[in-house]
Each structure stands twice: as structure tokens, then as C-alpha cells.
Amino acid sequence: MYKDVCRRPAGHFVAEARGFTLIELLVTLSVLSILMFVAVPSMSDVVADSRVAETRHRVRAALALARSEAIRRGITVTMCASVDSQSCEGRAKQGKYLWSQLLLFKDNNADRMFFTADQDELIRVVDLSGGGQVLWNRGQSTIYASDGSLSGSVNGSFYIFDEAEMSKGVRMLLQLTGRLRQADFSNQDIAYVDQYLGH
């Protein structure tokens, strides 16, 4: 004679196992979809903000270093766009250009180009990739004179932005004195960058 091991002991109640009902599942999915609808856009805003902030910090630090080196050492310091960390991309003084890297160097022959350490003295290489994009509206370089002012009496603006979230961008106006003034993107700034990007 066998013993029934599945029988409920006397005086004890065992709760029956049950799953979710269709209504519970639909309510849960509705709440999750609402949360995703609210959270995803704000998360993309946070990512865009951090990219722009990181790139802004790098550009600001590079400009501060270039200006302080020019004043401290009494030299001309050039900052130029680069794509290979070895040389300047070009010597254009006008026009809008995206900068992915920049070189800071003592420009001994004042030609706005860094060729070799024999001719010019490299101060710093700054990588701008991986964050926000940088658009400079005064060519492929800028020069600090020994008094910390901009050489050539030409000021300009760095437009730092995330292409997916353009409204998160900042404009950094480089004044003739060599100092920076910063403002969030206006609609006019967005249109200016959009025109360059061909949107």
C-alpha cells in the first residue's frame, strides 16, 4: 500500500500557484510604455548635454592654455584644426570649418602651419572627437599674440553642438582681447550651423 505524498496535511492550507491575468499584464505594459515615452527623450537630452559640456570644457581649456602660454613666454601661439594629430589641416583664415582635433604650438615662422618640431614647438594636442561637434567660423586656425590678444584683429565664434539635439549647443565668442564669452544656442545659431551642415 502506497502513501499519498501529495495530500494536504490536516489543518494546513496551501496557496494555489497562479500567473498574471490578461488585465494585469496589459496594465503593466501600459505603465511601462508611458514611462519609456517620458524617460527616453529626457535621457537623450542628458546625453546631449554631457557631450556638449565635455567638448566645451576641452575647447575652453585649450584656449586658456594657448593664451596663458603666449603671455607667460612672450610668444605667438597658434591653435589650428588637425585630423591626424601631426599637422594642421590648412591655413585658411576665413570660412566655417569643423574641428575634430586641434594643435597648440609656438609658430616660429608665423605661417599658421605645424610641420616638424624643428620648425615649430608643439605645446598640446587636444582630441575633440567622441563628444559634441565643434564649428569655428574664422578658418582653420586662430593666433594669440604675446600680450594674450587675438592676432590679426579678428574675433570669431566656436559653435559646440550635438547634431541630434541642436538646441543643447553653446556658442563661445572669442573676443579680440583673447577672452571668451559664452551663450546657449539661439534659433539664429541653430540656423547658422544647419546651413553649414546642409540640413
C-alpha positions as CSV (number, residue, x, y, z in Angstrom):
1,M,0.0,0.0,0.0
2,Y,1.4,3.4,-1.0
3,K,1.3,6.7,0.8
4,D,-0.2,9.8,-1.0
5,V,2.6,12.4,-0.6
6,C,0.6,15.0,-2.5
7,R,-2.2,15.0,0.0
8,R,-2.6,18.3,2.0
9,P,-1.7,17.8,5.7
10,A,-4.7,18.2,8.0
11,G,-5.3,21.8,9.2
12,H,-2.9,23.4,6.6
13,F,-3.9,25.4,3.5
14,V,-1.6,25.6,0.5
15,A,-2.0,28.6,-1.8
16,E,-2.6,27.7,-5.3
17,A,0.1,28.9,-7.8
18,R,-1.3,31.3,-10.4
19,G,0.1,33.6,-13.1
20,F,-0.8,37.1,-14.2
21,T,-4.2,37.8,-15.6
22,L,-4.5,39.4,-19.0
23,I,-5.8,42.6,-17.4
24,E,-2.8,42.8,-15.0
25,L,-0.4,42.2,-17.9
26,L,-2.0,44.9,-20.1
27,V,-1.9,47.5,-17.2
28,T,1.7,46.7,-16.5
29,L,2.7,47.1,-20.2
30,S,0.7,50.4,-20.4
31,V,2.6,51.8,-17.4
32,L,5.9,50.7,-18.8
33,S,5.2,52.2,-22.2
34,I,4.2,55.6,-20.6
35,L,7.4,55.6,-18.5
36,M,9.5,54.8,-21.6
37,F,7.7,57.6,-23.5
38,V,8.6,60.1,-20.8
39,A,12.1,58.8,-19.9
40,V,13.7,58.2,-23.3
41,P,13.6,61.8,-24.6
42,S,14.9,63.2,-21.3
43,M,17.7,60.6,-21.3
44,S,18.7,61.7,-24.8
45,D,18.7,65.3,-23.5
46,V,21.1,64.3,-20.7
47,V,23.4,62.6,-23.1
48,A,23.5,65.6,-25.5
49,D,24.1,67.9,-22.6
50,S,27.1,65.9,-21.3
51,R,28.6,65.6,-24.8
52,V,28.4,69.4,-25.4
53,A,29.7,70.1,-21.8
54,E,32.7,67.8,-22.2
55,T,33.7,69.3,-25.6
56,R,33.1,72.9,-24.3
57,H,35.4,72.2,-21.4
58,R,38.1,70.9,-23.7
59,V,37.9,73.9,-26.1
60,R,37.8,76.3,-23.2
61,A,40.9,74.7,-21.5
62,A,42.8,74.7,-24.8
63,L,42.1,78.4,-25.4
64,A,43.1,79.2,-21.8
65,L,46.3,77.3,-22.2
66,A,47.1,78.9,-25.6
67,R,46.5,82.4,-24.1
68,S,48.5,81.8,-20.9
69,E,51.4,80.3,-22.8
70,A,51.5,83.3,-25.2
71,I,51.6,85.8,-22.3
72,R,53.9,83.8,-20.0
73,R,56.5,83.1,-22.6
74,G,56.1,86.2,-24.7
75,I,55.5,84.2,-27.9
76,T,52.9,83.8,-30.7
77,V,50.8,80.7,-30.1
78,T,48.7,79.2,-33.0
79,M,45.8,76.9,-32.5
80,C,44.8,75.0,-35.6
81,A,42.4,72.3,-36.8
82,S,44.0,68.9,-37.3
83,V,42.8,65.5,-38.5
84,D,45.9,63.4,-37.7
85,S,47.5,65.0,-34.6
86,Q,50.6,65.6,-36.6
87,S,49.9,68.7,-38.8
88,C,47.4,71.5,-39.4
89,E,44.5,70.8,-41.7
90,G,45.1,74.0,-43.6
91,R,45.9,77.7,-43.3
92,A,42.5,79.3,-44.3
93,K,41.8,82.5,-42.4
94,Q,38.1,82.7,-43.3
95,G,35.2,80.3,-43.7
96,K,33.5,77.8,-41.5
97,Y,35.3,74.5,-40.6
98,L,34.5,71.6,-38.3
99,W,37.4,70.8,-36.0
100,S,37.9,67.2,-34.8
101,Q,41.3,67.8,-33.2
102,L,43.4,70.8,-32.5
103,L,47.1,71.6,-32.2
104,L,48.6,74.3,-30.0
105,F,52.1,75.3,-31.0
106,K,54.7,78.0,-31.0
107,D,54.5,79.2,-34.5
108,N,58.2,80.3,-35.1
109,N,57.7,81.2,-38.8
110,A,54.2,82.6,-38.4
111,D,52.8,80.5,-41.3
112,R,49.8,79.1,-39.3
113,M,51.1,75.5,-40.0
114,F,52.8,73.0,-37.8
115,F,55.2,70.8,-39.7
116,T,58.0,69.4,-37.6
117,A,59.3,70.0,-34.1
118,D,62.5,71.6,-35.7
119,Q,60.5,74.5,-37.1
120,D,57.7,74.9,-34.6
121,E,57.3,73.8,-30.9
122,L,54.2,71.7,-30.1
123,I,52.5,72.6,-26.9
124,R,49.4,70.4,-26.8
125,V,47.2,68.1,-28.9
126,V,43.5,68.1,-28.0
127,D,41.1,65.5,-29.3
128,L,37.6,66.8,-29.8
129,S,36.1,63.6,-31.2
130,G,33.6,61.5,-29.3
131,G,31.8,64.4,-27.8
132,G,30.0,67.4,-29.3
133,Q,31.0,68.8,-32.7
134,V,33.0,72.0,-33.0
135,L,32.5,74.6,-35.7
136,W,34.9,77.6,-35.9
137,N,33.7,80.4,-38.2
138,R,37.1,82.0,-38.9
139,G,39.0,79.5,-40.9
140,Q,41.3,76.6,-39.8
141,S,43.3,78.4,-37.1
142,T,43.4,81.3,-34.6
143,I,46.5,83.0,-33.2
144,Y,47.3,84.5,-29.8
145,A,49.8,87.3,-29.7
146,S,52.3,87.7,-26.9
147,D,50.0,90.1,-25.0
148,G,47.2,87.5,-25.0
149,S,45.1,89.2,-27.6
150,L,44.0,87.7,-30.9
151,S,46.4,88.4,-33.7
152,G,45.0,89.9,-36.9
153,S,42.2,91.8,-35.1
154,V,39.6,89.2,-36.0
155,N,37.3,87.7,-33.4
156,G,35.2,84.6,-34.0
157,S,32.9,82.0,-32.6
158,F,33.1,78.4,-31.7
159,Y,29.8,76.6,-32.1
160,I,29.7,73.5,-30.0
161,F,26.7,71.2,-30.5
162,D,25.3,67.7,-30.7
163,E,23.8,67.2,-34.1
164,A,20.9,65.1,-32.8
165,E,19.9,67.7,-30.2
166,M,21.0,71.0,-31.7
167,S,19.1,73.1,-29.1
168,K,21.7,71.9,-26.5
169,G,24.5,73.7,-28.2
170,V,26.6,76.6,-27.0
171,R,28.3,79.5,-28.8
172,M,31.7,80.6,-27.4
173,L,32.6,84.0,-28.7
174,L,36.4,84.5,-28.8
175,Q,36.9,88.3,-28.3
176,L,39.8,90.4,-29.6
177,T,41.2,90.5,-26.1
178,G,41.5,86.7,-26.2
179,R,38.8,86.2,-23.6
180,L,35.7,84.0,-24.1
181,R,32.0,84.9,-23.8
182,Q,29.5,82.0,-23.8
183,A,25.8,81.8,-24.6
184,D,23.3,78.9,-25.3
185,F,22.3,78.4,-28.9
186,S,19.7,80.8,-30.2
187,N,17.4,80.0,-33.1
188,Q,19.8,82.1,-35.3
189,D,22.8,80.0,-34.1
190,I,20.9,76.8,-34.9
191,A,20.0,78.1,-38.4
192,Y,23.7,79.2,-39.0
193,V,25.0,75.7,-38.1
194,D,22.2,73.9,-40.0
195,Q,23.1,75.9,-43.1
196,Y,26.7,74.8,-42.9
197,L,25.7,71.1,-42.3
198,G,23.3,71.3,-45.2
199,H,20.1,70.3,-43.3
